[in-house]
Amino acid sequence: MKFNHRLLYMGCLSALLGLGACSKGFLNVNNNPNNVAASDAPAALLFTGALSQTATIVNGNGTGMSGGDFENLMFPMNYESLNTNYQVAFNITRNNYTSNDFTGVWADCYHVLNDYQTVLATATISDQPFLEATAKVMIALHFQILVDAYGNVPYTQALQLASGIINPNYDSAQSVYTACIAKLDSAITLLESDSVTVAGAPNPGSADIVFQGNPTEWIQLANTLKLRMLLHEINVTGQLSFIQAEAAKIANDPNGCLGASQTATINPGYATDLSAHLNPFWSSFGYTITAGAGNPDQSANTYMINKLANYNDPRVGYFYCVDGAGGYSGNSFGIPSNANSSYVGSGPGPTPGPASGLTPPFGESATQSTWGLCQSPTQPAILMSSWESLFLQAEAIERGLLPGGDAAAKSDYQQAITDDFTYLNVFTDGVTNGNTAASYAQAYYSQHVNLVGWIASSNKIQAIIEQKYISNCLTDVEESWTDFRRLGYPIDLPLSNDPASTYPRVNRFIYPQSEYNTNAQHVQAQGTISPAGPKIFWMP
């Protein structure tokens, strides 16, 4: 099945959308997204397929360059580096990106937005308020992703084929943010209403492959997403009163945000029968269905390895595999020089698998437990982690947007670190620090080390973002990229070592070439776009 890109969305490449609909998601059940009224797929089933597509976008395995929507951001964010055994990709080492790079972010987001819009329309007509509300949450999520990457984007006129709009105008980035926060408020109101909570109300149940039809958890996700957006624009002139008012709504909602151990995940039924059925993170940062490295041109990053060592952080072996010498080594961002560098995405690996991927950090048997980022090819895909939510709450408390003061901020900060240690299943050796991942986390954050220990850190916001950056290693690069662009943390994030770098930093994506080809009037009205600017509205 192949869609006309001018009809499906205003300017997405038809080939990308056609391929996306046919091959990317094995639960993508689109019929004809060009005609919402004609779609005969049940809204719940279409919602399942859309959530599956979201998992591929968020977990770096969409149709973007090199196979992943955000994967190449891992390099300037110093989570990973290039491997010496492959031809150097100079667009990466020089930040020399064009309108033909990162195109999957645009195409994939608008593609799945069309599906969520169909779910919303169908659910509204058929009186399914749960699906109506959750579709709104996911629409807000994807527009947040688009704004944070591109700035101004089509919103008001987006997905308006029925109204004859095939070349939509662009809305200001800040107005899209405001509209999405209002959409989240609307979703929360619906999810808290009798129309959803009363016994016998329509519920998607297992078709909801995130929370299995639990409205409370969807409210918590919506509040967390709203808090993320509010903090993104915390330094925007004139927004403080709006941010405070919206944060007060979160504070007064008894459901709150995602808490400890409440990571929102997606699992449509990942399986090992076909490559397309593997968990998308596993495919990007782990292994192929035949047990080879998923992306052998990638290696660990020296900056990240050294940062972990300087903080006495034991997670290095849970983010990266061991190298050929049995240790951990990487390459700097830019031109690689270490031929013996570690691979990314540490975990037990497949059976059989690369020997370097089967050695746990403390020498336990690889079959003793799952551990690291790549624990299984069928593991759930992270939509929003509990540690990100807790770091967001810690920042909001520290800024006075949420109640609790220093004690509450400290508690959320330490719990966020603990949740990441627990997710990675940081092993004990049976001798050191007891027998739980939480005990290792406690030993880590109890150090009197700046930007690690709460009391030892004079700048609490910097400590929160520093530890959030570490905990998000490989799992949420866009959020780390956004934190760096809005706050400048980590302050020592290296530039590329390529002497011919075109731009020192990547501040934004360039609109895809398909927009310049098919929606030229409106995209050209955005001015001259480069990786350096114009900056996203919340950037200093």
VOGU-3710 file (C-alpha; in Angstrom, 3 decimals, decimal comma):
1> mkfnhrllym> 0,000/0,000/0,000  1,337/3,394/-0,978  -0,197/6,748/-0,131  -0,127/9,968/-2,115  1,959/12,221/0,075  0,048/15,352/-0,903  -3,155/13,691/0,237  -1,979/11,864/3,353  -0,051/14,837/4,637  0,986/18,014/3,155
11> gclsallglg> 4,451/17,358/1,889  5,701/14,086/3,427  7,499/11,893/0,951  5,055/9,425/-0,533  7,701/6,744/-0,701  8,516/7,106/2,976  4,894/6,960/3,973  4,170/4,049/1,707  7,080/2,070/3,087  6,146/3,050/6,611
21> acskgflnvn> 2,638/1,758/6,185  3,710/-1,493/4,567  6,782/-2,642/6,420  7,685/-0,771/9,565  4,966/-1,780/11,971  3,539/-5,268/11,963  0,492/-3,938/13,814  -0,087/-0,982/11,517  -3,654/-1,632/10,406  -4,311/1,442/8,257
31> nnpnnvaasd> -6,859/1,095/5,509  -7,023/4,478/3,845  -5,846/7,338/6,057  -6,727/9,744/3,248  -10,375/9,210/4,143  -11,140/9,119/7,848  -14,834/8,415/7,310  -14,080/5,455/5,085  -11,775/3,721/7,535  -13,465/0,536/8,682
41> apaallftga> -10,721/-0,458/11,143  -12,077/-0,439/14,705  -10,715/2,539/16,591  -9,145/0,325/19,267  -7,298/-1,767/16,687  -6,052/1,307/14,848  -4,923/2,706/18,204  -2,875/-0,445/18,810  -1,149/-0,061/15,476  -0,456/3,626/16,044
51> lsqtativng> 1,097/2,923/19,446  3,336/0,330/17,811  4,497/2,968/15,340  5,158/5,422/18,164  7,440/2,843/19,753  9,614/2,740/16,628  9,854/6,549/16,547  10,711/7,051/20,203  13,108/4,097/20,306  15,206/5,177/17,335
61> ngtgmsggdf> 14,180/2,733/14,643  11,953/4,687/12,297  12,593/5,570/8,678  15,097/8,347/9,433  18,630/8,372/8,118  20,644/5,283/9,069  17,342/3,632/9,950  16,541/5,637/13,080  14,538/8,791/13,633  16,771/10,259/16,342
71> enlmfpmnye> 19,653/7,830/16,279  22,231/10,199/14,807  21,670/12,649/17,665  23,516/10,085/19,803  26,777/11,351/18,304  26,650/15,102/19,107  25,138/14,205/22,491  28,218/12,017/23,079  26,351/8,823/23,904  28,027/6,939/21,083
81> slntnyqvaf> 30,700/7,372/18,422  31,676/6,005/15,043  33,636/2,816/14,534  37,025/2,912/12,789  36,150/-0,095/10,637  33,649/1,850/8,561  33,814/4,816/6,226  33,519/8,047/8,181  30,123/9,726/7,834  31,181/13,348/7,504
91> nitrnnytsn> 27,660/14,725/7,796  27,794/13,343/11,365  31,337/14,360/12,305  30,852/17,873/10,882  27,217/18,437/11,945  26,695/19,116/8,269  23,081/18,058/8,017  20,774/18,963/5,145  17,106/18,754/4,237  17,685/15,104/3,361
101> dftgvwadcy> 18,723/14,173/6,926  16,424/13,279/9,828  13,522/13,142/7,380  12,048/10,179/9,214  11,163/12,324/12,225  8,855/14,442/10,072  7,422/11,658/7,925  6,951/9,169/10,743  5,391/11,655/13,160  2,893/13,030/10,656
111> hvlndyqtvl> 2,124/9,537/9,428  1,215/8,280/12,902  -0,517/11,574/13,750  -2,885/10,812/10,891  -3,683/7,500/12,579  -4,254/9,098/15,973  -6,442/11,744/14,355  -8,487/8,947/12,791  -8,806/7,260/16,190  -9,893/10,574/17,727
121> atatisdqpf> -12,516/11,229/15,056  -13,855/7,676/15,121  -13,908/7,490/18,916  -15,724/10,826/19,172  -18,412/9,745/16,724  -18,832/6,291/18,295  -18,840/7,600/21,887  -15,592/6,013/23,084  -14,255/8,705/25,443  -11,301/6,612/26,653
131> leatakvmia> -9,889/6,332/23,137  -10,815/9,945/22,417  -8,766/11,071/25,419  -5,764/8,811/24,876  -5,580/9,763/21,195  -5,327/13,386/22,328  -2,430/12,503/24,633  -0,542/10,835/21,812  -1,256/13,681/19,389  0,221/16,104/21,928
141> lhfqilvday> 3,270/13,872/22,345  4,058/13,785/18,639  3,578/17,500/18,113  5,900/18,111/21,065  8,478/15,931/19,316  8,042/17,852/16,061  8,256/21,290/17,659  11,362/20,394/19,654  13,061/19,231/16,463  11,808/21,747/13,877
151> gnvpytqalq> 10,248/24,742/15,640  7,305/26,059/13,624  5,276/23,239/12,087  1,848/22,741/10,493  -0,710/22,205/13,254  -4,014/24,022/12,752  -4,213/23,029/9,082  -2,393/19,706/9,472  -4,256/16,525/8,512  -7,095/18,545/7,001
161> lasgiinpny> -7,534/16,745/3,701  -11,287/16,559/4,212  -11,305/20,353/4,174  -9,258/20,453/0,982  -6,024/21,626/2,643  -3,075/19,893/1,004  -0,499/22,668/1,500  -0,913/23,728/5,114  0,367/26,854/6,715  2,880/26,668/9,565
171> dsaqsvytac> 1,904/27,578/13,124  4,326/29,200/15,538  6,099/26,664/17,729  4,927/28,291/20,945  1,288/28,312/19,832  1,534/24,589/19,060  2,905/23,970/22,546  0,042/25,944/24,085  -2,533/24,078/22,002  -1,030/20,717/22,969
181> iakldsaitl> -1,104/21,573/26,671  -4,784/22,465/26,271  -5,306/19,149/24,495  -3,691/17,339/27,427  -5,973/19,193/29,846  -8,953/18,103/27,763  -7,743/14,496/27,772  -7,275/14,504/31,553  -10,770/15,916/32,055  -12,221/13,126/29,926
191> lesdsvtvag> -10,204/10,410/31,659  -11,338/11,650/35,057  -14,996/11,891/34,025  -17,806/9,442/34,711  -17,960/8,654/31,001  -14,654/6,768/31,403  -14,634/5,679/35,040  -18,218/4,454/35,439  -18,707/0,692/35,446  -19,350/-0,603/31,939
201> apnpgsadiv> -17,849/2,402/30,160  -16,182/1,561/26,811  -12,593/0,487/27,399  -10,010/-0,760/24,890  -8,538/-3,240/27,381  -5,656/-5,202/25,878  -5,851/-3,142/22,677  -4,219/-0,434/24,796  -0,682/-1,832/24,662  0,620/0,834/27,056
211> fqgnptewiq> -1,614/0,676/30,154  -4,178/-2,007/29,218  -7,100/0,364/29,606  -6,092/1,927/32,935  -7,307/5,565/32,896  -5,320/6,582/36,006  -2,014/5,686/34,393  -2,955/7,574/31,238  -3,707/10,623/33,384  -0,285/10,276/34,987
221> lantlklrml> 1,342/10,040/31,561  -0,570/13,112/30,372  0,498/15,083/33,453  4,105/13,988/32,965  4,084/14,997/29,320  2,587/18,365/30,253  5,259/18,868/32,916  7,940/18,053/30,344  6,585/20,726/28,001  6,224/23,322/30,764
231> lheinvtgql> 9,836/22,844/31,824  11,018/23,044/28,233  9,691/26,601/28,031  10,601/27,624/31,576  12,915/30,406/30,402  10,579/31,883/27,791  9,820/35,519/28,555  6,227/36,075/29,624  5,390/32,393/30,127  5,984/32,080/33,860
241> sfiqaeaaki> 2,407/32,813/34,974  1,029/30,329/32,433  3,558/27,695/33,527  2,733/28,249/37,194  -1,007/27,936/36,543  -0,604/24,717/34,558  1,831/23,262/37,111  -0,741/24,009/39,837  -3,227/21,823/37,972  -0,716/18,964/38,122
251> andpngclga> -0,040/19,588/41,797  -3,765/19,558/42,583  -4,487/16,403/40,591  -4,498/13,459/43,031  -3,324/11,206/40,208  -0,113/13,197/39,744  2,638/12,145/37,350  4,290/8,809/36,661  6,004/7,755/39,871  8,579/5,240/41,012
261> sqtatinpgy> 8,654/2,079/38,881  5,899/3,424/36,623  7,720/3,423/33,308  5,263/3,653/30,405  6,151/0,955/27,891  4,750/-0,373/24,635  4,735/-4,020/23,628  2,583/-5,025/20,660  3,919/-8,580/20,910  7,571/-8,310/19,920
271> atdlsahlnp> 8,872/-11,633/18,658  11,973/-13,257/17,178  10,373/-14,791/14,091  11,088/-11,799/11,822  13,460/-8,836/11,964  10,504/-6,442/11,749  9,046/-7,993/14,892  12,037/-7,347/17,154  11,907/-4,659/19,803  12,988/-1,478/17,925
281> fwssfgytit> 15,562/-0,474/20,538  17,094/-3,936/20,370  17,334/-3,619/16,588  18,993/-0,196/16,808  21,425/-0,687/19,675  21,577/-4,425/20,126  21,549/-7,271/17,666  19,991/-8,580/14,500  17,779/-11,617/14,290  20,862/-13,624/13,255
291> agagnpdqsa> 22,831/-12,481/16,340  25,037/-9,918/14,604  25,540/-6,395/15,898  22,549/-4,286/14,899  24,714/-1,279/14,009  28,350/-2,378/13,932  29,464/1,081/12,770  28,661/2,433/16,244  30,922/2,388/19,276  30,910/3,615/22,834
301> ntyminklan> 31,805/7,250/23,486  34,948/8,179/25,386  33,354/11,208/27,068  30,534/9,138/28,501  32,863/6,377/29,697  35,130/8,916/31,407  32,188/10,738/32,992  30,932/7,516/34,536  34,416/6,696/35,803  34,867/10,168/37,335
311> yndprvgyfy> 31,572/9,792/39,197  32,341/6,226/40,339  29,232/5,241/38,418  28,945/1,462/37,901  26,558/1,744/34,937  29,246/1,765/32,234  28,861/-1,995/31,760  25,102/-1,598/31,450  25,280/0,989/28,668  28,173/-0,520/26,710
321> cvdgaggysg> 29,637/-3,950/25,999  33,187/-4,832/26,947  35,888/-4,312/24,337  38,270/-6,949/23,037  40,580/-6,459/26,015  37,815/-7,020/28,542  37,426/-3,372/29,513  35,435/-0,391/28,271  36,790/1,993/25,668  35,335/4,218/23,027
331> nsfgipsnan> 35,932/6,933/20,489  35,459/10,661/20,764  32,696/12,414/18,867  34,101/13,022/15,413  36,812/11,121/13,578  37,292/7,720/15,296  40,764/6,418/16,117  40,276/3,498/18,532  39,862/0,253/16,624  39,251/-1,693/19,829
341> ssyvgsgpgp> 36,263/0,279/21,083  33,254/-1,189/22,886  29,922/-1,764/21,188  26,813/0,048/22,456  23,674/-1,269/24,130  25,096/-3,634/26,717  23,115/-6,628/27,856  23,204/-10,423/27,748  22,912/-10,385/23,974  21,381/-13,126/21,854
351> tpgpasgltp> 22,251/-16,794/22,166  24,602/-17,331/20,516  25,936/-13,807/20,225  29,115/-11,756/20,054  31,479/-12,846/22,808  32,049/-9,227/23,772  28,330/-8,869/24,427  28,047/-11,784/26,839  30,247/-10,729/29,737  28,340/-9,142/32,631
361> pfgesatqst> 30,146/-6,312/34,428  30,720/-8,360/37,592  31,487/-11,655/35,905  28,180/-13,398/36,593  26,826/-15,893/34,116  24,943/-14,216/31,315  22,021/-16,536/32,112  21,901/-15,464/35,769  19,724/-12,479/35,057  18,765/-9,961/32,431
371> wglcqsptqp> 20,710/-6,739/32,679  21,755/-3,644/30,785  19,889/-1,814/28,064  19,453/-4,803/25,764  17,918/-7,517/27,900  15,766/-9,310/25,348  14,716/-8,916/21,704  11,120/-9,009/22,946  11,503/-6,516/25,825  8,894/-3,718/26,036
381> ailmsswesl> 9,789/-0,441/24,335  10,037/2,614/26,580  7,518/5,362/25,852  8,369/7,497/28,899  10,535/6,243/31,721  9,791/6,602/35,420  13,251/8,085/35,942  12,607/10,850/33,434  9,307/11,606/35,142  10,988/11,729/38,555
391> flqaeaierg> 13,799/13,964/37,293  11,162/16,274/35,776  9,323/16,391/39,089  12,566/17,044/40,980  13,339/19,985/38,675  9,800/21,355/38,992  9,926/21,103/42,787  13,333/22,761/42,911  11,944/25,609/40,783  8,934/25,988/43,068
401> llpggdaaak> 6,428/24,809/40,454  5,431/21,739/42,477  5,210/21,535/46,282  7,483/19,714/48,700  10,614/21,807/48,886  14,168/20,541/49,048  13,311/17,268/50,777  10,826/16,275/48,064  13,199/17,292/45,269  15,973/15,240/46,849
411> sdyqqaitdd> 13,680/12,237/47,233  12,572/12,325/43,576  16,160/12,850/42,411  17,425/9,839/44,327  14,440/7,716/43,332  15,034/8,597/39,677  18,602/7,298/39,908  17,354/4,206/41,738  14,761/3,492/39,053  17,392/3,584/36,318
421> ftylnvftdg> 19,698/1,277/38,293  16,738/-1,047/38,822  15,734/-1,017/35,154  19,310/-1,858/34,160  19,381/-4,475/36,926  22,762/-3,308/38,152  24,196/-6,524/39,504  25,780/-7,064/42,822  28,663/-9,463/43,251  27,123/-10,872/46,404
431> vtngntaasy> 29,684/-9,002/48,471  29,594/-5,306/47,620  26,611/-3,164/48,580  24,280/-6,055/49,331  22,126/-7,784/46,745  19,861/-5,190/45,146  20,178/-2,640/42,371  18,688/-0,105/44,787  21,602/-0,618/47,183  24,059/0,123/44,385
441> aqayysqhvn> 22,082/3,256/43,527  22,149/4,368/47,152  25,906/3,869/47,349  26,246/5,933/44,181  24,086/8,944/45,072  25,332/8,979/48,678  28,816/10,012/47,535  29,947/13,490/48,539  30,644/14,273/44,882  29,429/17,377/43,077
451> lvgwiassnk> 26,569/16,667/40,641  26,087/13,219/42,188  25,338/13,678/45,877  22,420/15,993/46,602  24,054/17,805/49,493  27,408/17,985/47,708  25,836/19,705/44,688  25,548/23,473/45,033  23,563/23,804/41,785  20,671/21,404/42,243
461> iqaiieqkyi> 19,184/22,005/38,769  22,531/21,185/37,183  22,804/18,009/39,271  19,306/16,924/38,226  20,013/17,455/34,519  23,476/15,854/34,777  22,057/12,683/36,300  19,095/12,753/33,922  21,559/12,919/31,021  23,379/9,840/32,328
471> sncltdvees> 20,209/7,892/33,072  18,792/8,668/29,614  21,886/7,236/27,904  20,719/5,829/24,554  17,075/5,620/25,696  15,867/9,233/25,270  18,333/11,297/23,298  15,792/13,929/22,226  15,058/14,867/25,837  18,786/15,082/26,632
481> wtdfrrlgyp> 19,295/17,185/23,494  16,457/19,459/24,575  17,850/19,824/28,110  21,236/20,767/26,693  19,754/23,317/24,306  17,573/24,960/26,975  19,994/24,857/29,939  23,501/24,087/28,631  23,961/20,951/30,750  26,187/18,979/30,749
491> idlplsndpa> 28,436/22,023/30,609  31,436/20,026/29,361  29,709/18,301/26,413  32,486/18,026/23,794  32,391/19,372/20,283  33,365/17,211/17,341  37,085/16,621/16,893  36,656/16,952/13,117  38,610/20,111/12,180  36,283/20,669/9,235
501> styprvnrfi> 33,093/20,873/11,307  30,477/23,010/9,570  28,492/23,847/12,703  29,660/23,487/16,322  26,259/22,314/17,567  23,023/20,935/16,170  20,319/23,304/17,419  17,505/22,051/15,210  16,587/19,954/12,183  16,156/21,337/8,673
511> ypqseyntna> 12,705/20,834/7,177  12,670/17,781/4,875  13,261/18,224/1,181  9,751/16,905/0,523  8,363/20,075/2,109  10,506/22,280/-0,117  9,288/20,277/-3,115  5,556/20,215/-2,360  4,785/22,945/0,182  7,356/25,497/-0,903
521> qhvqaqgtis> 5,369/28,654/-0,196  4,827/27,880/3,466  8,153/26,261/4,277  10,111/29,039/2,598  8,198/31,543/4,713  10,093/30,104/7,701  13,290/31,708/6,426  16,733/30,250/5,872  17,121/27,100/7,970  20,383/25,497/9,054
531> pagpkifwmp> 21,408/23,199/11,934  22,439/26,379/13,776  19,103/28,178/13,554  16,665/29,722/13,837  16,631/28,283/17,341  13,589/26,594/18,853  11,442/29,170/20,706  12,412/27,968/24,188  16,171/28,185/23,560  18,148/31,063/25,106
//
